[in-house]
């Protein structure tokens, strides 16, 4: 298995939209390294979506367009909700 470039993943997670950055960056920094390669693969696929799609999916105004994206979005939302107030989110 090749080495994971966490810096590149973190950079790709910076979307330039504060609402997305507040959800994606803590997920990459604190959660993703502790999860399996299947979750990493799903997350990398999720990053292929546009900022608008991500915003709508992560804020519940639209449904992701695949089952794997639905699962990773649900995981990010769940972990983000658990982080609120703890890290100033």
C-alpha positions as CSV (number, residue, x, y, z in Angstrom):
1,X,0.0,0.0,0.0
2,X,1.3,3.4,-0.9
3,X,2.0,6.1,1.7
4,X,-0.9,8.4,2.4
5,X,-0.2,12.1,1.7
6,X,-2.2,13.7,4.5
7,X,-1.0,17.2,3.5
8,X,-2.5,16.7,0.1
9,X,-5.7,15.4,1.4
10,X,-6.0,18.3,3.8
11,X,-5.2,20.8,1.0
12,X,-7.9,19.2,-1.2
13,X,-10.4,19.5,1.7
14,X,-9.9,23.3,1.9
15,X,-12.8,24.4,-0.2
16,X,-12.7,28.1,0.4
17,X,-16.2,28.1,1.8
18,X,-16.1,28.5,5.6
19,X,-19.1,26.3,6.2
20,X,-17.4,23.4,4.4
21,X,-14.0,24.0,5.9
22,X,-15.4,23.9,9.4
23,X,-16.7,20.4,8.7
24,X,-14.1,18.9,6.4
25,X,-10.9,20.0,8.0
26,X,-11.5,18.7,11.5
27,X,-12.7,15.5,10.0
28,X,-9.4,15.1,8.0
29,X,-7.3,16.2,11.0
30,X,-8.9,14.3,13.8
31,X,-11.1,11.5,12.4
32,X,-10.0,10.2,9.0
33,X,-6.5,9.0,10.1
34,X,-8.1,6.7,12.6
35,X,-10.6,5.2,10.1
36,X,-10.2,2.4,7.6
37,X,-9.0,2.6,4.0
38,X,-12.5,2.1,2.8
39,X,-13.6,5.4,4.5
40,X,-10.5,7.1,3.0
41,X,-11.5,5.9,-0.4
42,X,-15.1,7.2,0.1
43,X,-13.8,10.5,1.3
44,X,-11.5,10.9,-1.7
45,X,-14.4,10.2,-4.0
46,X,-16.5,12.8,-2.0
47,X,-13.8,15.4,-2.7
48,X,-14.6,15.0,-6.4
49,X,-17.9,16.7,-5.9
50,X,-18.4,20.4,-6.4
51,X,-18.5,22.8,-3.5
52,X,-22.2,23.5,-4.0
53,X,-23.0,19.8,-4.0
54,X,-20.9,19.3,-0.8
55,X,-22.6,22.2,0.9
56,X,-26.0,20.9,0.1
57,X,-25.2,17.4,1.2
58,X,-23.5,18.4,4.4
59,X,-26.3,20.8,5.3
60,X,-29.1,18.4,4.4
61,X,-30.7,20.3,1.6
62,X,-29.9,17.6,-1.0
63,X,-29.2,13.9,-1.0
64,X,-25.8,12.6,-2.1
65,X,-25.8,10.9,-5.5
66,X,-24.4,7.5,-4.4
67,X,-24.6,5.2,-1.5
68,X,-20.9,5.5,-0.6
69,X,-21.3,9.3,-0.6
70,X,-24.4,9.1,1.6
71,X,-22.5,7.0,4.1
72,X,-19.4,9.3,4.3
73,X,-21.6,12.4,4.5
74,X,-23.6,10.9,7.3
75,X,-20.3,10.1,9.1
76,X,-18.9,13.6,8.7
77,X,-22.2,15.1,10.0
78,X,-22.3,12.8,13.0
79,X,-18.7,13.5,14.0
80,X,-19.2,17.2,13.4
81,X,-22.2,17.3,15.6
82,X,-20.3,15.5,18.4
83,X,-17.5,18.1,18.0
84,X,-19.7,21.2,18.4
85,X,-18.7,23.2,21.4
86,X,-15.7,21.0,22.1
87,X,-13.3,22.6,19.6
88,X,-15.1,25.9,19.0
89,X,-17.1,24.6,16.1
